């Protein structure tokens, strides 16, 4: 799976629009668009970092900490 596909899959798994995902992660919308379209390639750690953040969000939500 390409980096672009991975980023898009992570975002889509949240059900968020690019704008909402951008606000949630702090990644500019234009950057997300470029990554998902394959026009730019994020550093290799970015998909992992996003996945960790989403997992953290999920865990804290389950505990009622958000």
N, C-alpha and C positions, 0 to 999 in steps of 0.2 A: 504494500500500500504506500502510495506517495505521501510526502509530508503534507501536501495540500489536502489530500483525502482525509488524512488523520485529523487535521485541524477542523475541517468541515464536519467530520463525523462526531468529534467531541462537542462542537457547538450544537449540532442538531440533536445530540443525545439529551441536551438540556431543554429542548423545545424553545429556546430563546432565539429572537431575531439577532441579526448581526449587531444592531444598535444596542439591544439589551445586553448581549454577551460582552460587547465592548465596554459598556458601563460597569458590568459586573467584574470583569477581569482587569480593566484599566488599559486594555490594548485599543489603540485608535481604530475606528471603523474602517478607515481606508487601508490600514495595515492588514486587518482581517480579510478584507476583500482581496487584497493583493496576494496574501498567503493562500486563500482558498482557490483563487484562480490560477495559482502557480506562477504569477508574475514576479513574485519575490519568494525567497526561501527563508523561513525563520531559522534561528540557531537551533541546533539539534535538541537542546534541552527544553525548548518551549512546549512542545506537545506533552512532555512528561510533567512539566510544571503546571500546565493547565489541568491535566488529569488529576494531579495531586490536589489542586485547589478545589476541583469539583468533588472529589472524594471527601475532602475536609468539610465542604459545605454539606454534603449528604450526611456525614457522621454527626456534625453539630446540630443539624436539623432534627435528626432522629432523637437526639438527647434533649431537644428543646432549648438549645443554647443560642439560637439566633434571634 
